[in-house]
């Protein structure tokens, strides 16, 4: 799973070093201007227990919902996280997909990985859906996503194309994705290359 320290806002918020005074300003902006970014910052602070706010996932969910309803993509992702935490995976999956479709890399990977495994937001495997979003991740421009995460996405796509799971079987594409995974340091990919590509028969 892709993890970010803090989802929204200025460098201070992004680093989790928000002061109580900055937090009060965000609360004022949220209440007076209904500013989605401010609501997202409040949700993040509530999730982490930062800026003088206690850690409170229910308050975080409410703040993220204000921002998500206004179309804030990162807030949509973190609202999905809050909903999943309380067991509401149905609504959570809906918000997760909205965030993924808006290009939030955490949401793209979480949706793809959960659909691939049939865990988290999904009660059963959906390999067609996972392939769509794994491809979205590897074909997109996400410089902040760790190489290990991209490598994992390439590896799972390689499995899907090698065995025709959710996609049309394509050994050449499977091998290309496997090599891309290895380039990003995936040890499982390196092992499989030594097995499958060295002994293609």
Secondary structure, DSSP 8 states (H G I E B T S, - for coil): ----S--SSSHHHHTT---HHHHHHHHHHHHHH--HHHHHHHHHHHHHT-TT----HHHHHHHHHHHHHTT-HHHHHHHHHHHHHTT-HHHHHHHHHHHHHTT-HHHHHHHHHHHHHT-TT-SS--HHHHHHHHHHHHHS--TTS-HHHHHHHHHHHHHHHHHTSSS---HHHHHHHHHHHHHTT-HHHHHHIIIIITT--
